[in-house]
Amino acid sequence: MWREGLRWSGIVSGIVYWLFVAWSISRNRWFSFFHNALSDLGDPSKATAPWIYNYGLIVTSLFVLAFAIYLILASENRLQTVGGAYISISAIFLALIGIFHGGTRPHVFVSTYFFVQFFLGALIYGVGGSEKREIRYGSVLIFLLALFGTFLEWSSVALIETYEIALVMTFTLLVALRGGGKNA
């Protein structure tokens, strides 16, 4: 029963994240997806109640960590375990985005490495021997789409962040619907 909760925690992480974003935007009417970065909502020099966004990232990271634990428990082999471990590291970087909020020196590093770690973890997990073709090919496609997105010209950082977050959520949904492995 608890494993089912872990299985769906990736989807829950996306829902929790967007609820905190909506709450933060409601307090910061100046925010625009077309002109800002999502992290502007957590920058004390720009945002009203930046703690909403920053604590939201930390809370969300706990659900991403729970999802990573599910991936590790459901792994079919060592390579998939490594993929799950990469995603667990991405959860740490996600929490660090909330700690090193927009406007701090380490912010760009920790926010970039959240996405790098997550997409590498998803790719390794998927191609690491999954017997489920949807997960194997889906993880490759998601990785390629994430990579492709970095080469596009976006009108704002928030738009590329939203695109990448949608890909993260797609991977978590794919795994939740198809199961992580034989042990799932």
NUBA-142424 format. One record per residue (C-alpha): residue number from 0; residue in three letters; x, y, z. Coordinates in steps of 0.1 Angstrom, whole numbers. Layout:
# residues N
+-----+---------+-------+-------+-------+
| num | residuo |     u |     v |     w |
+-----+---------+-------+-------+-------+
| NUM |     ALA |     X |     Y |     Z |
...
+-----+---------+-------+-------+-------+
//
This chain:
# residues 184
+-----+---------+-------+-------+-------+
| num | residuo |     u |     v |     w |
+-----+---------+-------+-------+-------+
|   0 |     MET |     0 |     0 |     0 |
|   1 |     TRP |    28 |    25 |     9 |
|   2 |     ARG |    45 |    16 |   -24 |
|   3 |     GLU |    14 |    28 |   -43 |
|   4 |     GLY |    17 |    61 |   -25 |
|   5 |     LEU |    54 |    64 |   -35 |
|   6 |     ARG |    44 |    55 |   -71 |
|   7 |     TRP |    21 |    84 |   -74 |
|   8 |     SER |    42 |   109 |   -54 |
|   9 |     GLY |    58 |   122 |   -86 |
|  10 |     ILE |    24 |   133 |   -99 |
|  11 |     VAL |    17 |   148 |   -64 |
|  12 |     SER |    49 |   167 |   -66 |
|  13 |     GLY |    38 |   185 |   -98 |
|  14 |     ILE |     4 |   193 |   -83 |
|  15 |     VAL |    19 |   206 |   -51 |
|  16 |     TYR |    44 |   227 |   -70 |
|  17 |     TRP |    18 |   244 |   -92 |
|  18 |     LEU |    -5 |   250 |   -62 |
|  19 |     PHE |    24 |   269 |   -45 |
|  20 |     VAL |    31 |   288 |   -78 |
|  21 |     ALA |    -6 |   298 |   -81 |
|  22 |     TRP |    -6 |   310 |   -45 |
|  23 |     SER |    26 |   329 |   -50 |
|  24 |     ILE |    13 |   345 |   -82 |
|  25 |     SER |   -19 |   355 |   -64 |
|  26 |     ARG |     3 |   376 |   -41 |
|  27 |     ASN |    25 |   389 |   -70 |
|  28 |     ARG |     2 |   402 |   -97 |
|  29 |     TRP |    32 |   417 |  -116 |
|  30 |     PHE |    44 |   382 |  -125 |
|  31 |     SER |    42 |   372 |  -162 |
|  32 |     PHE |    50 |   339 |  -177 |
|  33 |     PHE |    61 |   358 |  -208 |
|  34 |     HIS |    86 |   382 |  -190 |
|  35 |     ASN |    98 |   366 |  -158 |
|  36 |     ALA |   115 |   335 |  -144 |
|  37 |     LEU |    95 |   314 |  -120 |
|  38 |     SER |   122 |   320 |   -94 |
|  39 |     ASP |   114 |   357 |   -95 |
|  40 |     LEU |    85 |   346 |   -72 |
|  41 |     GLY |   110 |   336 |   -46 |
|  42 |     ASP |   134 |   365 |   -49 |
|  43 |     PRO |   129 |   388 |   -19 |
|  44 |     SER |   140 |   418 |   -39 |
|  45 |     LYS |   111 |   413 |   -63 |
|  46 |     ALA |    84 |   393 |   -47 |
|  47 |     THR |    58 |   398 |   -20 |
|  48 |     ALA |    59 |   368 |     4 |
|  49 |     PRO |    88 |   351 |   -14 |
|  50 |     TRP |    87 |   324 |    13 |
|  51 |     ILE |    56 |   309 |    -4 |
|  52 |     TYR |    75 |   300 |   -35 |
|  53 |     ASN |   107 |   290 |   -17 |
|  54 |     TYR |    89 |   268 |     8 |
|  55 |     GLY |    69 |   253 |   -20 |
|  56 |     LEU |   100 |   241 |   -37 |
|  57 |     ILE |   112 |   225 |    -5 |
|  58 |     VAL |    79 |   208 |     1 |
|  59 |     THR |    78 |   196 |   -35 |
|  60 |     SER |   113 |   182 |   -32 |
|  61 |     LEU |   100 |   158 |    -5 |
|  62 |     PHE |    75 |   143 |   -30 |
|  63 |     VAL |   102 |   141 |   -57 |
|  64 |     LEU |   124 |   122 |   -32 |
|  65 |     ALA |    95 |    98 |   -24 |
|  66 |     PHE |    92 |    92 |   -62 |
|  67 |     ALA |   129 |    85 |   -65 |
|  68 |     ILE |   126 |    60 |   -36 |
|  69 |     TYR |    98 |    43 |   -56 |
|  70 |     LEU |   120 |    41 |   -87 |
|  71 |     ILE |   148 |    25 |   -67 |
|  72 |     LEU |   125 |     0 |   -50 |
|  73 |     ALA |   109 |    -9 |   -84 |
|  74 |     SER |   142 |   -11 |  -102 |
|  75 |     GLU |   148 |   -42 |  -123 |
|  76 |     ASN |   186 |   -39 |  -123 |
|  77 |     ARG |   215 |   -17 |  -110 |
|  78 |     LEU |   214 |     8 |  -139 |
|  79 |     GLN |   178 |    16 |  -131 |
|  80 |     THR |   188 |    20 |   -94 |
|  81 |     VAL |   214 |    45 |  -106 |
|  82 |     GLY |   187 |    64 |  -125 |
|  83 |     GLY |   165 |    65 |   -94 |
|  84 |     ALA |   195 |    77 |   -74 |
|  85 |     TYR |   201 |   106 |   -99 |
|  86 |     ILE |   165 |   116 |   -94 |
|  87 |     SER |   169 |   115 |   -56 |
|  88 |     ILE |   199 |   139 |   -61 |
|  89 |     SER |   176 |   161 |   -82 |
|  90 |     ALA |   152 |   163 |   -53 |
|  91 |     ILE |   181 |   177 |   -32 |
|  92 |     PHE |   188 |   203 |   -58 |
|  93 |     LEU |   151 |   212 |   -60 |
|  94 |     ALA |   152 |   219 |   -22 |
|  95 |     LEU |   184 |   239 |   -27 |
|  96 |     ILE |   165 |   262 |   -52 |
|  97 |     GLY |   142 |   272 |   -24 |
|  98 |     ILE |   172 |   278 |    -1 |
|  99 |     PHE |   193 |   296 |   -26 |
| 100 |     HIS |   164 |   316 |   -40 |
| 101 |     GLY |   165 |   339 |   -70 |
| 102 |     GLY |   190 |   367 |   -64 |
| 103 |     THR |   215 |   345 |   -46 |
| 104 |     ARG |   248 |   335 |   -63 |
| 105 |     PRO |   243 |   297 |   -63 |
| 106 |     HIS |   207 |   299 |   -76 |
| 107 |     VAL |   215 |   294 |  -113 |
| 108 |     PHE |   237 |   264 |  -106 |
| 109 |     VAL |   212 |   246 |   -83 |
| 110 |     SER |   183 |   253 |  -106 |
| 111 |     THR |   201 |   241 |  -137 |
| 112 |     TYR |   214 |   210 |  -119 |
| 113 |     PHE |   179 |   201 |  -108 |
| 114 |     PHE |   169 |   197 |  -144 |
| 115 |     VAL |   201 |   181 |  -155 |
| 116 |     GLN |   200 |   155 |  -127 |
| 117 |     PHE |   163 |   147 |  -132 |
| 118 |     PHE |   165 |   142 |  -170 |
| 119 |     LEU |   197 |   122 |  -168 |
| 120 |     GLY |   181 |   101 |  -141 |
| 121 |     ALA |   150 |    96 |  -162 |
| 122 |     LEU |   170 |    86 |  -192 |
| 123 |     ILE |   192 |    62 |  -173 |
| 124 |     TYR |   162 |    46 |  -155 |
| 125 |     GLY |   143 |    42 |  -188 |
| 126 |     VAL |   171 |    28 |  -209 |
| 127 |     GLY |   186 |     9 |  -180 |
| 128 |     GLY |   167 |   -22 |  -190 |
| 129 |     SER |   131 |   -15 |  -185 |
| 130 |     GLU |   109 |   -43 |  -198 |
| 131 |     LYS |    82 |   -18 |  -204 |
| 132 |     ARG |    87 |    -3 |  -238 |
| 133 |     GLU |    66 |    28 |  -230 |
| 134 |     ILE |    90 |    37 |  -202 |
| 135 |     ARG |   121 |    29 |  -222 |
| 136 |     TYR |   112 |    48 |  -253 |
| 137 |     GLY |    93 |    75 |  -234 |
| 138 |     SER |   123 |    83 |  -213 |
| 139 |     VAL |   145 |    87 |  -244 |
| 140 |     LEU |   119 |   109 |  -260 |
| 141 |     ILE |   115 |   131 |  -229 |
| 142 |     PHE |   153 |   135 |  -226 |
| 143 |     LEU |   155 |   145 |  -263 |
| 144 |     LEU |   126 |   169 |  -259 |
| 145 |     ALA |   143 |   184 |  -228 |
| 146 |     LEU |   176 |   188 |  -247 |
| 147 |     PHE |   158 |   202 |  -277 |
| 148 |     GLY |   140 |   228 |  -255 |
| 149 |     THR |   174 |   243 |  -245 |
| 150 |     PHE |   181 |   252 |  -281 |
| 151 |     LEU |   149 |   270 |  -287 |
| 152 |     GLU |   145 |   308 |  -282 |
| 153 |     TRP |   120 |   314 |  -255 |
| 154 |     SER |   105 |   348 |  -247 |
| 155 |     SER |   111 |   342 |  -210 |
| 156 |     VAL |   128 |   319 |  -185 |
| 157 |     ALA |    94 |   310 |  -170 |
| 158 |     LEU |    83 |   295 |  -204 |
| 159 |     ILE |   113 |   272 |  -207 |
| 160 |     GLU |   110 |   263 |  -170 |
| 161 |     THR |    73 |   254 |  -175 |
| 162 |     TYR |    81 |   234 |  -206 |
| 163 |     GLU |   108 |   214 |  -187 |
| 164 |     ILE |    85 |   210 |  -157 |
| 165 |     ALA |    58 |   196 |  -180 |
| 166 |     LEU |    84 |   170 |  -192 |
| 167 |     VAL |    93 |   161 |  -156 |
| 168 |     MET |    56 |   156 |  -149 |
| 169 |     THR |    52 |   135 |  -181 |
| 170 |     PHE |    79 |   111 |  -169 |
| 171 |     THR |    63 |   108 |  -135 |
| 172 |     LEU |    29 |   102 |  -150 |
| 173 |     LEU |    43 |    76 |  -174 |
| 174 |     VAL |    60 |    57 |  -146 |
| 175 |     ALA |    29 |    60 |  -123 |
| 176 |     LEU |     6 |    46 |  -151 |
| 177 |     ARG |    29 |    19 |  -164 |
| 178 |     GLY |    47 |     9 |  -131 |
| 179 |     GLY |    84 |    13 |  -125 |
| 180 |     GLY |    95 |   -23 |  -130 |
| 181 |     LYS |    88 |   -60 |  -123 |
| 182 |     ASN |    87 |   -53 |   -86 |
| 183 |     ALA |    62 |   -24 |   -89 |
+-----+---------+-------+-------+-------+
//
